[in-house]
Amino acid sequence: MNGKGDTIRLLDVFIIGPVMMRGGYELKDKPIGAALFALGALTVVFNGLNLLSNGRKP
């Protein structure tokens, strides 16, 4: 890991993204719920991939 950036990515992957997805699920009957769920899922995927790719650099 490379410091502060990776810490933020870990928070995004394991806390912020899942909380956003949970909020979106709770609001599933409203259009904002689908958007919140999708943004949470994209947050997890994007930051997870960045975290993994940074770990492979020499």
N, C-alpha and C positions, 0 to 999 in steps of 0.2 A: 504494500500500500504506500501511497505517496503523500499522505498527510491529510490536510483539511478537506481537500476535494473528495477524497475517497470516503471520509467520514460522512460528508453530506450525501454522497451517493448511497451509502449504507442506510442512512436514515430514510432516503427516498424509497429504496427498495423494500425495507422491512417495516416502516412505520407510515410515512406520508402517503405513499401509493395505496397500500391496503386500507387506510382510513378513508381516503377519497373513494375507493371502490365500495366500501361499506356504506358510506353516505349516499352514493349513487344507488345502491341496492335499496336502501330505505326509502328513497324517493323514486322508485321505479315507475310509479304511475304518472310522473311528471316528466316533461322533456328534459328539464335540467338534470334529472337523475341519470338518464342515459349518457348525457355529456360528461357528467362528473365521473361515472363509472369508467367510461372510455378514457378520459384523461388520467385517471388513476392507473388503469392498466398500461397505458402508454408510458407513464412515468416509471413504473416498475420495469418494463421491458427495456426502455431506452437507457435508464441508469444502470440496470443490471448488466446490459451488454457493455456499456462503457467501463463499468467496474471490472468486468472480466477481461476486457481487452487491455486495460491499463496494468493488470496483474501479470500479463504475459510479456510486457516490454522488458528488455534487459536493463 
